[in-house]
Amino acid sequence: MKILVLNASPKGPNSTTVHTALYLQALHPEHTFTVVPVGQRIKSYEKDFAPLRAQLEQAELLLFCYPVYTFIAPYQLHRLIELIKADGVDLSGKFASQITTSKHFYDVTAHRYVEENCFDLGMKVVRGLSADMDDLLTEQGQQEAHGFFDQLIFSCEHSLFVTPPVRAPRRDRPVYQPVLPSVPKRGDRDVVIVTNCAPEDENLRHMIADFRAALPLESRVVNLREFPFAGGCLGCFGCAITGKCVYKDGFDDFLRTQIQNADAFVYAFPISDHYTHSSFKCFDDRQFCNGHRTVTHGTPIAYLISGDYRYEPNLRMIVEGRSEVGGNYLCGVATDEGDTAYDLQTLADALVFALEHKLSRPANFYGVGGMKIFRDLIYVMQGMMKADHKFYKEHGIYDFPQKQKKRILQMKLVGALLAVPSVQKKMKGQMNQYIIGPYQKVVEQAKTAPCK
Ligand SMILES: Cc1cc2nc3c(=O)[nH]c(=O)nc-3n(C[C@H](O)[C@H](O)[C@H](O)COP(=O)(O)O)c2cc1C
């Protein structure tokens, strides 16, 4: 089979991920592998796509190889998908699969994103391999890579493909015109609206205008398309060591002084390619200069999204997951799918309510699970990721179970007591009462205590 390996890591041949593909190439001389460092060549493809078009046309199987970057793929792969779609090269009927390496932090959303785009291109999608960064160095990891490849070829031969998700019905997007009157503004809070709105994104522009009109607070707009990004994150980890990005385009300072210091963040974008235009992904990835520190914990977030958001379950997971992991209160998402003016007005009210009441909510699985991955990663990498380690210590993020010594001891005692037959007999049917007792106490106290 003619396999085109699209190595989208910005590290090119020094990518961890591509080594799994190289390993498979070494094991399978019966297949033709062509490995292309598309991540490094993205700027040249912007100028001339023809060389890649020819390689894409010749391939039978496209193997996307990339590191998971901030819940999805690196900016370079997002940009590549835009270029492929803009070129119009016919990939329909070809097989597609993917190999990623990561720490499994939101590898699922990354894989769905690539699958969804392959479906758009009419490709036959085979489930990919999501490996840990170190998997190829272990015997088990090597076996799993091997197994993945055998399964991939088997799937191509036996037509075993991933089922495409439900698509939005084709319809003309209703035009949204600004309708909301502007209310007086208070200047005691700073709300920043971060967008990648382009001149042609008329609905989004009008949504931003109406949201600002309805918001009784001063707000500013930062358009990412106007920031002179020197490029996407290179994954060099220079910032983890020096705290500074290797690019000299001033993004670190811009992020810290123009965005992160706001009292609330509103992200505004149009949906394209199951996320949004790659300019937003460049912004996402470059925030790696914050390491894994939840530096805006507690700041409320709202989204203005133009597009068929209800048909984008993966994007919804990314939006929710990002707020959860960052410890940001998600006030809501206003879209232009239904009663847009009402959604915008309600969201503006909800944002003010969240700010005034300093709302927070307990992290759900997306947040708790994500932070546990970071906690374990930074603990192990503490020697190199010094700023992250310091932050995690200061903010009590190292909540390892072994630190709950009192609770572990309590449970041992309960276990030992319950092992005694006479105690078992006495406790029969009363266990629940013991557990629920403290909760009942809280409710009783609330009846008499004044509301906090
Ligand atoms: C900007 C950036 C963002 C990252 N985001 C994630 C992430 O969301 N989830 C994850 O598990 N790992 C994440 N990682 C770690 C990489 O996925 C991991 O180091 C990968 O193995 C690198 O592969 P490569 O050498 O092929 O580029 C991130 C790394 C960088 C530099």
The ligand as a MOL file (V3000), in Angstrom:
LIG
                    3D

  0  0  0     0  0            999 V3000
M  V30 BEGIN CTAB
M  V30 COUNTS 31 33 0 0 0
M  V30 BEGIN ATOM
M  V30 1 C 2.2620 23.6400 22.7280 0
M  V30 2 C 2.1420 22.2480 23.2690 0
M  V30 3 C 0.8840 21.7880 23.6160 0
M  V30 4 C 0.7250 20.4970 24.1020 0
M  V30 5 N -0.5290 20.0690 24.4200 0
M  V30 6 C -0.7260 18.8060 24.8510 0
M  V30 7 C -2.0410 18.3440 25.1450 0
M  V30 8 O -3.0510 19.0410 25.0100 0
M  V30 9 N -2.1660 17.0640 25.6000 0
M  V30 10 C -1.0870 16.2450 25.7990 0
M  V30 11 O -1.2790 15.1310 26.2630 0
M  V30 12 N 0.1760 16.6670 25.4990 0
M  V30 13 C 0.3670 17.9110 25.0190 0
M  V30 14 N 1.6320 18.3180 24.6790 0
M  V30 15 C 2.7440 17.3630 24.7250 0
M  V30 16 C 3.0130 16.7470 23.3440 0
M  V30 17 O 1.8520 16.1900 22.8010 0
M  V30 18 C 4.0620 15.6490 23.4520 0
M  V30 19 O 5.2280 16.1940 23.9720 0
M  V30 20 C 4.3380 14.9560 22.1190 0
M  V30 21 O 4.8190 13.6750 22.3750 0
M  V30 22 C 5.3550 15.6840 21.2770 0
M  V30 23 O 5.4660 15.0030 20.0470 0
M  V30 24 P 6.4520 15.4140 18.8770 0
M  V30 25 O 7.8470 15.2190 19.4000 0
M  V30 26 O 6.1010 14.4840 17.7690 0
M  V30 27 O 6.1940 16.8420 18.5130 0
M  V30 28 C 1.8460 19.6310 24.2390 0
M  V30 29 C 3.1240 20.1080 23.9040 0
M  V30 30 C 3.2540 21.3910 23.4210 0
M  V30 31 C 4.6320 21.8910 23.0560 0
M  V30 END ATOM
M  V30 BEGIN BOND
M  V30 1 1 1 2
M  V30 2 1 2 3
M  V30 3 2 2 30
M  V30 4 2 3 4
M  V30 5 1 4 5
M  V30 6 1 4 28
M  V30 7 2 5 6
M  V30 8 1 6 7
M  V30 9 1 6 13
M  V30 10 2 7 8
M  V30 11 1 7 9
M  V30 12 1 9 10
M  V30 13 2 10 11
M  V30 14 1 10 12
M  V30 15 2 12 13
M  V30 16 1 13 14
M  V30 17 1 14 15
M  V30 18 1 14 28
M  V30 19 1 15 16
M  V30 20 1 16 17
M  V30 21 1 16 18
M  V30 22 1 18 19
M  V30 23 1 18 20
M  V30 24 1 20 21
M  V30 25 1 20 22
M  V30 26 1 22 23
M  V30 27 1 23 24
M  V30 28 2 24 25
M  V30 29 1 24 26
M  V30 30 1 24 27
M  V30 31 2 28 29
M  V30 32 1 29 30
M  V30 33 1 30 31
M  V30 END BOND
M  V30 END CTAB
M  END
